[in-house]
Amino acid sequence: MKRILKIMSVLAAVALMFILPVKAAYNDYVIDTQNLTYSSEQDELNMLAAEASEQHDAGIYIRVYYDYTGFDTIEEYAEYVYESEDLGYGPNKDGIMLILTMADRSFDIYAKYGGKCEEAFSDYAREQIAGTIVNDYLSDGEFYDGFKAFIDLCDSYLGYQEQGTPISPSFDPYREEQERQEQEAAENASRAAKTGATLGIPPLTALLTVLGLRSRNKTEHIATEASGYIKGTKLHRQTDRFLYRNQTVTHVQRDRDSGGGGSFHSSSSGSGGHTSGHF
């Protein structure tokens, strides 16, 4: 009797495996077929993505493949990968995915419609994420740091969405912090310039210039007229001719597009929103 009960319990457990959805394992969140990261780094990224995904009930995925042969665009390929690998949480397959193809260095950030990711990752939000991870990391070959930044930002953006304040042009604490830091840096530079003027840096520069002139004319005293350096010649006409002039150059800083300087394209399909480009 006990043996029969044991067999029945095993069969029941096996049946539950087919009935209940199986949550993704750690190595399902980050797949790097091009070895842009070390295996130990991939393990860490998978763990971070899994923890964030479980916390928000929305998948955070990274995929790195060679190319998207057979598809017209990387956006089409991203949707195929997402669906064929059965990614996402819940009935709406809620999630967001960063996909890279290294043959042409393309990327796409794909946010699935129908769940919280649709609100958390609007066009503006995806472009802000792209501006950070592409321009600050991927373009410089810092893939591990870029992937980690993607997971961290997605985790944070989902948190803001759950609080009822998704990232948008009217609410972006990241942009506000960046503007604050830029203003602080400008103020520090201005204070440093004023401090330098007060401490006498210009007079010091003038003194060094005079000493330099003296070292180049050791056999002559510095004359007040140019004719003083011409011996045995009487000038009937003297004209001041300036050999040097001061020119001020103002560098104009161009605005950064899409949150970080890159040129990104946002679009949407029936299943989700895309922000794509090259790195």
C-alpha positions as CSV (number, residue, x, y, z in Angstrom):
1,M,0.0,0.0,0.0
2,K,2.8,2.4,0.9
3,R,4.5,1.6,-2.4
4,I,1.4,2.4,-4.3
5,L,1.0,5.7,-2.5
6,K,4.6,6.6,-3.2
7,I,4.2,5.8,-6.9
8,M,1.0,7.9,-7.0
9,S,2.7,10.9,-5.4
10,V,5.6,10.7,-7.9
11,L,3.1,10.6,-10.8
12,A,1.2,13.6,-9.3
13,A,4.4,15.6,-9.1
14,V,5.3,14.8,-12.7
15,A,1.8,15.9,-13.8
16,L,2.1,19.2,-11.9
17,M,5.3,19.9,-13.9
18,F,3.2,19.9,-17.1
19,I,0.3,21.8,-15.6
20,L,2.0,24.6,-13.7
21,P,4.2,27.1,-15.6
22,V,7.9,26.7,-14.9
23,K,9.8,29.9,-14.0
24,A,12.8,30.6,-16.0
25,A,16.2,29.5,-14.7
26,Y,19.0,32.0,-14.1
27,N,20.7,31.2,-17.4
28,D,17.5,32.0,-19.3
29,Y,17.7,35.8,-18.6
30,V,21.0,36.6,-20.2
31,I,22.3,34.7,-23.3
32,D,25.6,35.9,-24.8
33,T,26.5,33.6,-27.8
34,Q,29.3,36.0,-28.9
35,N,31.2,35.8,-25.6
36,L,31.3,39.5,-25.0
37,T,31.3,38.7,-21.3
38,Y,33.1,36.1,-19.2
39,S,31.2,33.1,-17.9
40,S,31.4,34.4,-14.4
41,E,30.0,37.8,-15.5
42,Q,27.2,36.1,-17.3
43,D,26.3,34.1,-14.2
44,E,26.2,37.3,-12.1
45,L,24.1,39.1,-14.7
46,N,21.7,36.2,-14.9
47,M,21.3,36.3,-11.1
48,L,20.7,40.0,-11.1
49,A,18.2,39.9,-13.9
50,A,16.4,36.9,-12.3
51,E,16.1,38.7,-8.9
52,A,14.7,41.9,-10.5
53,S,12.3,40.0,-12.7
54,E,11.0,37.9,-9.9
55,Q,10.5,41.1,-7.8
56,H,8.4,42.9,-10.4
57,D,6.8,39.9,-12.1
58,A,8.2,41.1,-15.4
59,G,11.1,39.6,-17.3
60,I,14.3,41.5,-17.9
61,Y,16.3,39.8,-20.7
62,I,19.5,40.3,-22.7
63,R,20.3,38.5,-25.9
64,V,23.5,38.6,-27.9
65,Y,23.5,36.9,-31.3
66,Y,25.6,37.2,-34.5
67,D,23.1,38.6,-36.9
68,Y,19.4,38.6,-37.8
69,T,19.6,36.8,-41.2
70,G,16.2,35.9,-42.5
71,F,14.6,39.1,-41.1
72,D,14.3,42.5,-42.7
73,T,14.9,44.4,-39.5
74,I,16.3,43.8,-36.0
75,E,12.9,44.8,-34.6
76,E,11.3,41.9,-36.4
77,Y,14.0,39.6,-35.2
78,A,13.6,40.8,-31.6
79,E,9.9,39.9,-31.6
80,Y,10.7,36.5,-33.1
81,V,13.3,35.8,-30.4
82,Y,11.0,36.9,-27.6
83,E,8.1,34.8,-28.9
84,S,10.1,31.7,-30.0
85,E,11.9,31.5,-26.6
86,D,8.6,32.0,-24.8
87,L,9.9,34.9,-22.7
88,G,7.9,37.1,-20.4
89,Y,5.7,36.8,-17.2
90,G,2.1,36.1,-16.9
91,P,-0.6,35.8,-19.6
92,N,0.6,39.0,-21.3
93,K,4.2,37.8,-21.4
94,D,5.2,41.0,-19.6
95,G,8.9,41.9,-20.1
96,I,11.6,43.9,-21.7
97,M,14.6,42.7,-23.7
98,L,17.8,44.2,-25.0
99,I,19.1,42.3,-28.1
100,L,22.4,42.9,-29.9
101,T,23.6,41.5,-33.2
102,M,27.3,41.8,-33.6
103,A,27.6,41.4,-37.4
104,D,26.4,45.0,-37.9
105,R,26.5,46.2,-34.3
106,S,22.7,46.7,-34.1
107,F,20.7,46.8,-31.0
108,D,17.0,46.9,-30.1
109,I,15.2,47.5,-26.8
110,Y,11.8,45.7,-27.0
111,A,9.1,46.2,-24.4
112,K,6.1,43.9,-24.6
113,Y,2.7,45.5,-24.6
114,G,-0.2,44.4,-22.4
115,G,1.4,44.6,-19.0
116,K,3.3,47.0,-16.7
117,C,6.2,47.2,-19.1
118,E,4.1,49.0,-21.6
119,E,3.7,51.9,-19.2
120,A,7.1,51.6,-17.5
121,F,9.0,51.7,-20.8
122,S,7.5,54.3,-23.1
123,D,9.3,55.7,-26.1
124,Y,10.9,58.3,-23.9
125,A,11.9,55.8,-21.2
126,R,13.4,53.4,-23.7
127,E,15.4,56.2,-25.4
128,Q,16.8,57.3,-22.0
129,I,17.9,53.8,-21.3
130,A,19.5,53.5,-24.8
131,G,21.2,56.8,-24.3
132,T,22.9,55.5,-21.2
133,I,23.9,52.0,-22.0
134,V,24.8,52.6,-25.7
135,N,26.7,55.9,-25.4
136,D,28.3,55.3,-22.0
137,Y,29.1,51.6,-22.3
138,L,28.4,49.6,-25.5
139,S,30.0,52.0,-27.9
140,D,33.2,51.7,-25.8
141,G,33.1,47.9,-25.7
142,E,32.2,47.9,-22.0
143,F,29.6,45.2,-22.4
144,Y,29.4,43.8,-18.9
145,D,29.0,47.3,-17.4
146,G,26.4,48.1,-20.1
147,F,24.4,45.0,-19.5
148,K,24.5,45.6,-15.7
149,A,23.3,49.2,-16.2
150,F,20.4,47.9,-18.4
151,I,19.3,45.5,-15.6
152,D,19.6,48.2,-12.9
153,L,17.7,50.8,-15.0
154,C,14.9,48.4,-15.8
155,D,14.6,47.4,-12.2
156,S,14.4,51.1,-11.2
157,Y,12.0,52.1,-14.0
158,L,9.6,49.2,-13.0
159,G,9.8,50.4,-9.4
160,Y,8.7,53.9,-10.4
161,Q,5.9,52.5,-12.5
162,E,4.7,50.5,-9.5
163,Q,4.7,53.6,-7.4
164,G,2.4,55.3,-10.0
165,T,5.1,57.6,-11.4
166,P,6.6,56.1,-14.5
167,I,9.6,57.8,-16.1
168,S,8.4,60.4,-18.6
169,P,9.4,63.9,-19.9
170,S,7.5,65.4,-17.0
171,F,9.0,63.1,-14.4
172,D,12.6,62.0,-14.8
173,P,14.7,62.1,-11.6
174,Y,17.7,60.8,-13.6
175,R,17.6,63.8,-16.0
176,E,17.2,66.2,-13.1
177,E,20.2,64.7,-11.3
178,Q,22.3,65.0,-14.4
179,E,21.3,68.6,-14.8
180,R,22.1,69.3,-11.2
181,Q,25.6,67.8,-11.5
182,E,26.3,69.8,-14.7
183,Q,25.2,73.0,-13.0
184,E,27.3,72.2,-9.9
185,A,30.4,71.5,-12.2
186,A,29.9,74.9,-14.0
187,E,29.6,76.7,-10.7
188,N,32.8,75.0,-9.4
189,A,34.7,76.0,-12.5
190,S,33.5,79.6,-12.2
191,R,34.6,79.7,-8.6
192,A,38.0,78.2,-9.5
193,A,38.5,80.9,-12.2
194,K,37.6,83.7,-9.8
195,T,39.9,82.3,-7.1
196,G,42.8,82.0,-9.6
197,A,42.3,85.7,-10.5
198,T,42.2,86.8,-6.9
199,L,45.4,84.9,-6.0
200,G,47.3,86.6,-8.7
201,I,47.7,84.0,-11.4
202,P,47.6,86.7,-14.2
203,P,50.5,88.7,-12.7
204,L,52.5,85.5,-12.3
205,T,51.9,84.7,-15.9
206,A,53.1,88.2,-16.9
207,L,56.2,87.8,-14.7
208,L,57.1,84.5,-16.4
209,T,56.7,86.1,-19.8
210,V,59.1,89.0,-18.9
211,L,61.7,86.5,-17.5
212,G,61.4,84.6,-20.7
213,L,62.1,87.7,-22.8
214,R,65.1,88.5,-20.7
215,S,66.5,85.0,-21.1
216,R,66.3,85.3,-24.9
217,N,68.0,88.7,-24.9
218,K,70.8,88.3,-22.5
219,T,73.3,90.6,-24.4
220,E,70.8,93.5,-24.7
221,H,68.6,95.4,-22.4
222,I,64.9,95.3,-23.3
223,A,64.4,98.4,-25.3
224,T,61.2,100.5,-25.4
225,E,61.4,100.9,-29.2
226,A,62.0,98.4,-31.9
227,S,64.7,100.6,-33.4
228,G,66.7,100.1,-30.3
229,Y,67.6,96.6,-31.5
230,I,68.9,97.8,-34.9
231,K,72.5,99.1,-34.8
232,G,74.1,101.5,-37.2
233,T,70.8,102.3,-39.0
234,K,68.8,105.5,-38.8
235,L,65.1,105.0,-39.5
236,H,63.3,107.9,-41.3
237,R,59.9,106.3,-40.9
238,Q,58.7,104.1,-38.0
239,T,55.5,102.1,-38.2
240,D,54.1,99.8,-35.4
241,R,53.2,96.4,-37.0
242,F,51.7,93.8,-34.7
243,L,52.8,90.3,-35.3
244,Y,50.4,88.6,-32.9
245,R,46.8,88.9,-32.0
246,N,44.5,87.4,-29.4
247,Q,41.6,85.3,-30.6
248,T,38.9,84.0,-28.5
249,V,37.2,80.7,-29.5
250,T,33.9,79.6,-28.0
251,H,33.1,75.9,-28.2
252,V,29.4,75.3,-28.7
253,Q,28.3,72.0,-27.1
254,R,25.7,70.2,-29.2
255,D,22.6,68.9,-27.6
256,R,22.5,65.2,-27.0
257,D,19.7,63.4,-28.8
258,S,17.7,60.6,-27.2
259,G,19.1,61.0,-23.7
260,G,22.7,60.5,-24.5
261,G,24.0,61.6,-27.9
262,G,23.1,58.6,-30.0
263,S,20.8,58.5,-32.9
264,F,17.9,56.1,-32.0
265,H,14.7,55.2,-33.7
266,S,11.6,54.4,-31.7
267,S,8.7,52.5,-33.2
268,S,5.8,50.2,-32.2
269,S,4.1,47.1,-33.5
270,G,1.0,45.3,-32.4
271,S,3.0,43.4,-29.8
272,G,5.4,46.0,-28.3
273,G,7.5,49.1,-28.5
274,H,11.0,49.3,-30.0
275,T,14.0,51.6,-29.6
276,S,16.8,50.6,-32.0
277,G,20.0,51.8,-33.6
278,H,23.7,51.0,-33.8
279,F,26.5,51.1,-31.2
